[in-house]
Amino acid sequence: MDILNQLSEKITLLLERQEALKLENMQLKESLEQERQTKEAVLSRVENILNSLQEVDRN
C-alpha cells in the first residue's frame, strides 16, 4: 500500500502543479495582451507625430 500512497501523493502534486501552471499561463497571456495594447498605442502616437512633421515640412 505504501507504493499506492506514494503514487497518490505524486499525482496530487502533479495536479497542483498543473493548476499553478495554468494560472501562470493565464497571467502571462493577460500581460502579453497589455503589452501589445501599449505597443499599438505608442506606434499610433509615433505615426501621428511623423504625419504632423511631414505636414509642417510641406508647408
N, C-alpha and C positions, 0 to 999 in steps of 0.2 A: 504493500500500500504506500510505502514511502515514495516510490517512483511516481505513482499517480499523484501524490500530493505535490511533488516537485514539478511535475508536468503541469498541473493545475495552476501553480504559482507562476510558472513561466508564461503560460498562456494569458493569465491575468495581467502580468506585467507588459506583455506584448500588446494587449488590447488597450491598456492605459497609454502606452507609448504611441499607438496608432491614433488615439483620440487627441493626444497632445500635438502630434504632427499635423493632424487635420486642422486644428485650431491655429497653429503657427502658419500653415499654408494659407488659410483664410485671411489672417492678419497681413501676411506678405502681399497677397493679391490686392487687398484694400490699399496698402501703402503704395504699391506699384501704380494703381489707378490714380491716386492722389498726385503722384509724381508726374504721370502723363498729363493730367489736367494742368498742373503747374507749368510744365514744358510748353503745352499748347498756348497757355496764356502769355508766357514770355515771348514765344515766337510771334504771336499776334501783335504784341506791343512793338517788337523789333520791326516787323513788317510795316506797321503804321508809321514808325519813326523814319524808316527808309523812304517810304512813299512821301512823307512830308518833306524830307530833304530833297527828293527828286523834283517836287513841285517848286520849291524855293530856287533850285538850280535852274529850272526852266524859265523862271521869271527874272 
